[in-house]
């Protein structure tokens, strides 16, 4: 009986994993999206500094700092949803998790907080705001 439960859980996890891999493949198979993924990877050093600065900002709500801490822990962890050795998809899952987390943080803290702590170039900030689903301005408009 216990092995059936364990097999059911394993099958559920594998099915969810396959669905996520299929979604990521469908999302990142276009040239424009792989170009965006390359931009994300180029921004990685500035992005890490941004996450650290935002997580340390006492003016931001606690929920935002907790999300950022969890995001940093996920990025540092050697365990990924899709292993990094899988071409394109291995890094696409990290980019997707970062984009979702940054969208949440931007909605809660505002685009001005992101712009205030951004250590990189203005072009990099525009790419980051595009990744987070926002406009390429540094105001608190809808993101």
C-alpha positions in Angstrom: 0.0 0.0 0.0 2.7 2.5 0.9 4.6 1.9 -2.4 1.4 2.9 -4.3 1.3 6.2 -2.5 5.0 6.8 -3.1 4.6 5.8 -6.8 1.6 8.2 -7.1 3.6 11.1 -5.6 6.6 10.3 -7.9 4.3 10.2 -10.9 2.7 13.5 -10.0 6.0 15.2 -9.5 7.3 13.8 -12.9 4.1 15.0 -14.6 4.4 18.5 -13.1 8.1 18.6 -14.2 7.2 17.5 -17.7 4.5 20.2 -17.9 6.9 22.9 -16.7 9.6 21.8 -19.1 7.1 21.8 -22.0 5.9 25.3 -21.0 9.4 26.6 -20.8 10.3 25.1 -24.2 7.2 26.6 -25.8 8.0 30.0 -24.2 11.7 30.2 -25.0 11.8 28.5 -28.4 11.5 31.8 -30.4 14.6 33.8 -31.4 13.3 37.0 -29.7 12.8 35.1 -26.4 16.3 33.5 -26.6 17.7 37.0 -27.2 15.9 38.1 -24.1 17.3 35.2 -22.2 20.8 36.1 -23.3 20.2 39.7 -22.0 19.0 38.3 -18.7 22.2 36.2 -18.4 24.3 39.3 -19.2 22.5 41.2 -16.5 23.2 38.6 -13.9 25.9 40.4 -11.9 23.9 43.6 -11.7 20.8 41.6 -10.9 22.4 39.8 -8.0 23.6 43.2 -6.6 20.0 44.5 -7.0 18.5 41.6 -5.2 20.9 42.0 -2.3 20.3 45.8 -2.1 16.6 45.4 -2.2 16.6 42.6 0.5 18.6 44.8 2.8 16.4 47.9 2.3 14.5 48.4 5.6 12.0 50.8 3.9 10.6 47.9 1.8 7.8 45.8 3.3 8.8 42.7 5.1 6.9 40.4 2.6 9.0 41.9 -0.3 12.2 41.2 1.6 11.1 37.6 2.4 10.4 37.0 -1.3 13.8 38.4 -2.2 15.5 36.2 0.4 13.7 33.1 -1.0 14.6 34.1 -4.5 18.3 34.5 -3.6 18.2 31.1 -1.8 16.7 29.5 -4.9 19.4 31.0 -7.2 22.2 30.0 -4.9 20.8 26.5 -4.4 22.3 23.8 -6.6 18.8 22.3 -7.0 16.8 23.7 -10.0 13.5 22.9 -11.5 15.3 22.0 -14.7 19.1 21.2 -14.4 21.4 23.8 -16.0 23.0 21.3 -18.3 19.8 21.1 -20.3 20.4 23.4 -23.3 18.4 26.7 -23.1 15.7 25.3 -20.7 18.3 24.8 -17.9 18.8 28.6 -17.6 15.3 29.5 -18.8 13.7 28.2 -15.6 16.0 30.4 -13.5 15.1 33.4 -15.7 11.4 32.6 -15.4 11.6 32.3 -11.6 13.5 35.7 -11.4 10.9 37.3 -13.7 8.0 36.2 -11.6 9.6 37.2 -8.4 10.7 40.6 -9.8 7.2 41.2 -11.1 5.8 40.5 -7.6 8.4 42.7 -5.9 7.8 45.5 -8.4 4.1 45.4 -7.9 4.5 45.6 -4.2 7.5 47.9 -3.7 7.1 50.0 -6.9 9.3 50.5 -9.9 11.0 53.4 -8.2 12.5 51.1 -5.6 13.9 48.9 -8.4 15.3 52.0 -10.2 16.7 53.5 -7.0 18.7 50.3 -6.2 19.7 49.4 -9.8 23.5 49.3 -10.0 23.8 48.9 -13.8 23.3 50.9 -16.9 20.0 52.6 -17.9 19.8 50.1 -20.8 20.1 47.2 -18.3 17.3 48.8 -16.2 15.0 48.9 -19.3 15.7 45.3 -20.0 15.0 44.4 -16.4 11.7 46.3 -16.4 10.8 44.5 -19.6 11.6 41.2 -18.0 9.5 42.1 -15.0 6.6 42.9 -17.2 6.7 46.6 -16.7 7.3 49.7 -18.8 10.7 50.9 -19.4 10.4 53.9 -17.1 11.4 54.4 -13.5 8.0 55.5 -12.2 5.5 53.5 -10.2 3.0 53.0 -13.0 1.4 49.7 -13.7 3.8 46.8 -13.9 
